[in-house]
């Protein structure tokens, strides 16, 4: 099916006329261009963060497609990745592999990225030749794409998986740029544990086994009889019992914050959190902004939500909290 009635420029820098026409037709048919809100929701993905506040709008779906292409086609990340190629990759990863649009978006992603965009097979598994490609962290990204593809955008826990994808992307990017550390390994272990639990609950298989990814164990194995202390004082060993006093700095700051600069906004956000989120989902939001849910003061949904907002206000992580909220509940007004 072709949307030939949609006018497109005959060329743009780096795009031939045929590729541009195919891109325009596919995005119009397979992308969320029938509302500005749906289009903005795509940019919640971490790969598109640099452009999330400048998404162009227009009066019709066709003109939105053209405005987006015009805006992104010559934009790049600091690593040199093309923004338009990333947008197509995000759309592809949010599309069920059984949908005809998946293959079309996959082919466009490869074409726009010069053949470097990773492609999944229709079954959701990586071709055997590409599973071991890249670096030791590539299997995490492989499994993440498979998880999102198998869940599908309509699954009630799909947006939760997006939260974990964002934290995983941040962790892997930092690891690749600056090297692995105990802190990053501990964070990656927590992300993997959450993803394994999500994958088992929804797909009846471990995240670490999706797509033949063969994700290695994050923590090194300890010799028999040894005790390993991880992160904030969790103990792993062979039936050993040990008492460890965590440093006072591991806990969040006192529960009573100074006055918030915008009380109306704080109250509105508190209403959103208490009326539209469960305690489990609030736990996910805490994870998204790097807050230990169990150590957060307050009791019950309202108490935890109030203290989370206070913490984020004191530590300048409110934008991250709002972004995470938008990911889990894109239908709500977070402005």
N, C-alpha and C positions, 0 to 999 in steps of 0.2 A: 504494500500500500504506500503510495507516495503522496506527499503533500505539496504537489507541484505548484499550487496556487500561492504558496508562501514565497514572496519575493526575497531573494538574497543577493548580496553583492556578488559580482562575478569572481572576485578574488579578494583575499586579504593577505598581508605579509605572512608567508609561511604556509598558506593554504591555497591549494589549487581550486579552480572553479568546481570541479566534480566532487572533490572532498568536502568543500564548503557546502555544497547543495545536499550531499548525503548527511553531513553533520546536522544541518538545519532541519532536514526532514525527520531524522531519527530523534533529535532532542524534542521536537514538537510532539512526536508520537509517544515517546518513551519517558519524557521528563516531566517534572511538576511545574509546567509553565502556565497552568490555568488559574493560578492565584499567586499573588506576591508572597503571601504567608507560606505557602508550600515550598516555593523556590527558596525563600530565606532559610527554611528549616534544613535544607541540604547543606548549608554552610556551617552548620553546627559541627560537622565532621572536622577533626583536627587538621586534616590536610588542607582545608580551605579557610582556616582561621584568619590568615592575613587579609582576606577580602570580605569577611562576614559583615562588616558595617557599611559596605559600599555597594551592595548588590543593586544593580539598576532595575528600575521598574518601567512598565509601559502599559498602554491601554489594552492591548490584545496579546494572546499567547504568542502569535507569530512575531510581534514586535519585541516581546520579552526575550525570545530566543535570539533575535538579531542583536539586541542591546547587550545581552550577556556575552555573545561571541565577540562583539566589538570591544567589550571591556576586558575580557580575559585573554584574548588570543595572543597578546604580546606581553603579558604579565608573567613573572617568574618568581620562584622562591629564592631565598638566599643560597640554596643548594643548586639552583639552576633548573629546577623542575618547572615545566610550563603549566600555568594555572588552568588553561582550558583542558589540557590533557588530564590534570588532576580532577577537575570537575567531572569529566566523563568517567574516570575511574571510580569516583565516589558513587555516581549514579549506577554504574555497573555493579559495584559491590552491594548496593542496596536493592538490587533486583534479583528475584528468584532465578536460579539457574535454569529452571524449566520454562521460563518466559522467553518468547522469541526475541524480546528486546535485549535480553542478556547477551546473546551472541553478537548482536549488532553493536551494542555499546562496547563490548570487549574488543571487537575488530577496530572500532574507531579509537579506543584508548591506545591500542598498539600503534595505529597509524600516526596519531598525534604526538606520541612520545618517541617516535623514531624506532619503534620495534622493541622498546625496553619495558613496556608495561606487562606485568605478570598476568598470564591468562590461566583461567581454570577450565578444566574439562567439564562437559555437561553434567557429570555425576557429582561435581563439586570437589573432586580430588585433583591435586596437582599432577601433571604428567610426570612419570618416574624420573625423566631426565632433568626436571627442574626442581625436584624436591630438595636436592642437595646443593643447588646453585645459591649464590649469594654468600652470606656470612653465617656464623652460628646462630644468629637471631632471626634469620629468614623463616624458619619453621613456625615461629610465633605468628608472623604475619600471614603465612599460608593458612594456618588453622583458624585465625581470626576471620579471614575472608570466607572460608568454608562455613564457619558457624553462622555468620550473617546471612550467607546465601541459603543455608538450610532452614534457618528460622523464618526468613522472609519478613518483609516490612510490616505485615499485618499481625505478626505474633505479639502477644501481650508483653513479652519480655525482650523484644527486639531492641527497644530504646535503652534498656539496661545494658545490653551487650555493647551498644555504642559508647556508653560511659566507660566501660572497661577497655574498649578499643582506644579511646582517647588517652587514658592513662598509660596503656601499653605503648602506644606510639611515642609518647613523651619519654618514657623510660628507655626505649630502644634508640631513639634519636640521641639522647644524652650519652648513652653507652657507646654508640658508634663515634660520636664526636670527641668525647673526653675519656673514654675507657670505662671499664666496669669497676664498680666499687662494692663494698659490703652493703652500703645503703641501697644501691640500685638492685643488687641481687635480692636483698630482703623484700624490697618493694615488688620486684618481679615475681618472687615466690607468692606474695599475697595476691597479686593479680591472677596468677596461674591458678591458685586455690579457688578464687571466686569464679573464674571461668570454668574450671572443672566442675564445680558444683552446679553452675548454670547449665552447662552442656549435659550433665547427667540428668538433671531434672527435666530438660526439654527434649533431648535427643537420645537419651539412654546410652550415652557414650562419653568418654572423657574428652575434654577439649584437647589435651595433649596428644590424642590419637586421631584427631580429625585430619582428613586429607592426606594421610600417610606422612604427616608432618614430623613425627618422631622427635618431639620436643624433649631436650635433655633435662635432667633434674637440675634445679637451680642451685640448691645447697649441696656442697660436697659431702660425700658419705663420711661418717665418723667411724673410727675403729671401735670394736666391741668394748663396752664398759665405759666409753667416754661420754661426756656431757657437752652438748652444744647450746650456747645461749644465742638466740637470734633477736636482733632488733631491740624491742623494748623489754626483753626479759623473759620471753617464752623459752622453755627448756625442752630439749629433745635428748633422749638417752635410753639406756636399757634398764627400765624399771628403777631408775635412780630417783631419789627424792632430794630436792635441794630447795633452799629458800634464798631468794635473791631480792634485795631491796632495790627497787627502781629509783633512779635519780629523780629528784623533785622536778627537774626540768622536763621530764617526759610527759607530765600532765599538762593539760591546757591551762591558761591563765585563770585567775579567779573568776567566779561566775558572775559577779556583779560588775558590769561594764560602765564606763562613763557614758554620758548621754549621746545618743546617735544623732548625726547631723540632720538626718531627714527622717523624722519619726513616722510621717505618713507613709513613706516608702517601706520602712521597716514593718509597720503594721500590715500593710498590704501583702508583703512577702510572707509574713507570719500566717496570714489568712490562707494564702495559696498553699503553704506547706502543710498546714493542719487540716485543710478541707479536701486536699487532692492527693495526699501522699500517705502511705502507711509507714509504720516504724521500720520495716525492712527497706522500703524505698528511701527513707531518710538516712538509713545506714549507708545505702549506695551513694547518696549525695555527699555524706561525710567522706566517704572513700574518694570521691571525685575531687574534693578540695584538700585532701591530705589530713583530715581530722580523724582521730581515733574515736569512733562512736561510743565505745564502752567507757572511755575516760571523760567523755563530755558531761559536764554537770547537768542537772535537771532530770525530772522523772516524767515518764509518759511522753506521748507524742508532742504535746504543746510545750512542755518543759524542754525537751531535747531540741525542738525546732527553734525555740527562743534563744537558747544558748548557742546553737549553731550560727544563727544570725549575728549574735553578739560577737562570737569568735571571728567570723568573717569580716565584720566591720573593723575590729581591732587589728586584724592581720592583713587587711587589703586584699582579701580573696573573695569579696562579694561578686566581682565579675565572673569568676570561675564557678561560683555557686549558681548564679543565674544561668550561665551557659549549660551547666549540668541539668538544672531544672527544665530548661528549654528542650534538652535532649529527651528527658523522660516524659515531659508533658508539653509537646510543641503546640498543642491546641490552646493552651492558656496564654493570657496576655502578660508577658514579663517585662514590658517596656516601663 
